[in-house]
Structure formats: C-alpha cells, structure tokens
Amino acid sequence: MSVITRFAPSPTGFLHIGGARTALFNYVFAKAHGGQYLLRIEDTDKARSTTEAIDAIHDGLNWLGLEGDAPAIMQSERATRHAEIAQTLLETGHAYRCYLSEEELTSLRDEARQSGKSVRSPWRDKPADEAPAGVPFVVRLRMADEGTITIDDLVQGKVEVAAEQLDDMVILRSDGSPVYMLAVVVDDHDMGITHVIRGDDHLNNAFRQQMVYQALGWDVPAFAHIPLIHGQDGAKLSKRHGALGVDAYRDEGFMPEAMANYLMRLGWSHGDEEYFTLAQAVEWFDIAKVGKAPARFDTDKLKSVNQHHMRAADTSMLATHILAHYDADKASADAKDRLIALMPLLTDRAQTLTDLASGQDYIIYDGAPSITEEAAAFLNDESKAILLKFADALPPSLDTLEQLKDVMFRFLEAENLKMKHIGLPLRAALTGTKGSPSITDIIVALGTKEVAFRISQSC
C-alpha cells in the first residue's frame, strides 16, 4: 500500500508551531515510506479564512520546505461533494433528518447530562411521513447504541470508547452546509489518505469519524495522534509563552533547517542525535518512537540548535545575508571576503541570523569605525604611539595567521612589550569596541593596508 499523508490546517493568520510540527511529521512519515505528502486548507470558516491568512500558511510551509507534493485542496470548494455523501447516508439509513427546535434540543441535552447518557433525538426512529412540512432540519449520523469503538492508534496505542457515549452528531446543518466532522472524512477518503497524523486534541474526533467511514463502507485510515506542545511551565503552548507562528521565529533570525530539526525532536528522537537535517530525519523516522507525553518548547534550546546549523551553513550565503542589512553603496569591495574569512568566529558569537548581522560595520565598511566610550579609554597617548609604531612594522601584505603572529612577536620583542599592551588598543582602533572576535584574525581579514589606515585615523 502506498502511503499518503496530509496536513490540513485551518487558516488563522500564521502557521502555528504545533501545526508546523504536525506538518513535519506527516512529511517525514510519507517520505520515509516512499509516499506522498499532501496539503488541504480547511477554509470553511469564511470569517477567519481570509486570503491573507491562507497566504500566511503557505508562506510558513514554504519556508520550512513543506509545501505539498500536489497543489493544495481547498475544503470550501468541495461542499457539494460533502452534501452528496450526507444524502447517501440518509438513503442507506445511516443518517436521519432531525427537526428538533433549539429549545427541544437544549432540554434533551440537559436530560442526557443528568442521566449520563448521550443525546439521541426522537426523530431517529420516526417514519419519514411524520416529518413536519416547511420546518428546518439538520442531518444527524445514527451512532451505535451499544458496543465499543476501538482505534489502534500508532502513537497512543489501543484506545476505545463506549458507543453509547457518543451523540448522534450533526453532519449537515439546517442551511444545508456540511460540518467539519463529515467534510474531513470525505476529503481524506477522496484524497486517498492512508495515515492521519495530527495532534492528540483530535483523538475524540477520531471515534466519530471512524463511524462515518464504516457507515460508508470505506477503508479507515491509520490514526496517529501526537501529544501537544507545552510551554516551559508545563501548560499548553499559548500566546503568553511568546511567539507562536513560525513567521515570528523566521523574523527573529532562526533558520528553517534549525526550526525543522528542533520541532522534530519535540516528541521524537533517534538515539542521542541532537542535530540532523530533514533528509536524515526521513531516513531515521519511526513513528513508533514518538512519545505519548507532551513535549516542552524551550527557546534557549532552539537557539542552541540554530547556532549549530549556522555554523554548518554555507559561509557565502551567510555573508550575503549579513550584507543585506547594510548600505551596499558604502560597503568595501572586500566586505564579503572579510565576512567569509571571519564567519567561523562570528557564528561562535551569534545564535540567530539577527545576532549574526548585528554590529558588523567594522568588517563591512572601510576606515576607522565609530569608537565606543568604553573602548576609547584604551586609546591614550602612550597606546596610540605604540599602535603607530606597529602600523609601520606591518608588511605590505599577509597571507596567513602564522605570518601575522610572527610579525607581532618580533614587534613586541623589539619594543619590550606584552600582548596586553597592544591588544585592547588595537581592538578599539580596528573595531571600535572592546569585545570582538580574535584581533589577529581581524587583522588578517582586513589586510595590513586597511589596518594601517585605521590606526592612522584613530591615532
């Protein structure tokens, strides 16, 4: 059997972190079995399903590399098909027309609540010729009155519920529009979905949806209900825990590779592997290894994972990203080469792309940088004199860090100085700060001509 999974979000304006992980699990499971991963937008709530909200879902999925293997299906465009299936259920006796008024339904629900039983409309057993003319009705699925409904969930294991606990659910509203519980079954069947992987907040829905499949004589897909993501405090992830959409994390400077890596580790693991690519996740994924307990979202851990992926990223790509944040007309012709040369040091000091792009003026622009008050304290008359002598001692060019260290050693020995006498003043003159990556690496990246020029301007 060919595996086909789907991610079916309801547009809410952004791709939620929990939704992104669900999409990832569906994608990885399908690819691990050589199958298809499809996308369906459940946009039946027209008040919330705006074009902007739908675009935001696609934007987030595109960023993560999780667009479907075929164009997305819009659930709202399939309402006619859903209504046809409701009619089929009526004709086969698996559904019935219910003419209860709101008042009657409320009274029936109160009685059911007090007796501990499910709602059973009196219309389920009345003949069709007793139907009142001109009175609006809903269509309800006729649920079983006895027995047990069982689901062999790929994550939760065997779960069951007594059939008598389930209400005769509405599948068609009084205006003729289908409800979600029917639409999702019809869509999954028509899309050929073999495995439904989603949050465990949908587990209760699965019992009712399984009844729809069985009433129609359709194959029931395998279900896998994954635990929700919680915040660090153990509560369900909510707005009070911070950014919830992947777009917010993208804007904060997180890489899609890191986000995918981190989200995959929320509830699933492959041995002790902390860092991996999406391709590796596909190779290793086993849904039996998904845990039953909720995972906790930890922004500090995400930053650590992001730093790992930045260090592994193409340095030219990272340099281009940094340069995009600066004035290209004023940038040095050597700016990109300098950034590439220093990138291993820069990524050691940054956890996000935003951090990485910040404070790199001294690398990108030529000439003496703006010097902070704290750094300027190291540029007194004595240190300036030493720096000017050092500038004179520099050769026309340097090819390696070893060459520079040899030049500096000979200079310090000749002047009877220690590195502490020149290090901080040099850092101030070349970078404008008292804290930066290795000053020797900076000198090599800038080149001796630029170093001498900055010293002359600063001193």
GIUR-V767764 format. One record per helix or strand of 3 or more residues. SS is the DSSP state (@ for helix, = for strand). FROM is the first residue (numbers start at 1). TO is the last residue. Records with the same first field share a line. If there is no record, write none. Layout:
SS->FROM-TO, FROM-TO
This chain:
=->4-7, 36-41, 95-98, 138-141, 148-153, 157-162, 170-172, 195-199, 222-226
@->17-32, 51-64, 75-91, 102-115, 122-125, 128-130, 163-165, 180-190, 200-216, 239-241, 246-251, 256-264, 278-284, 287-289, 299-312, 315-323, 335-348, 353-357, 361-364, 373-376, 381-393, 401-415, 419-431, 439-446, 448-458
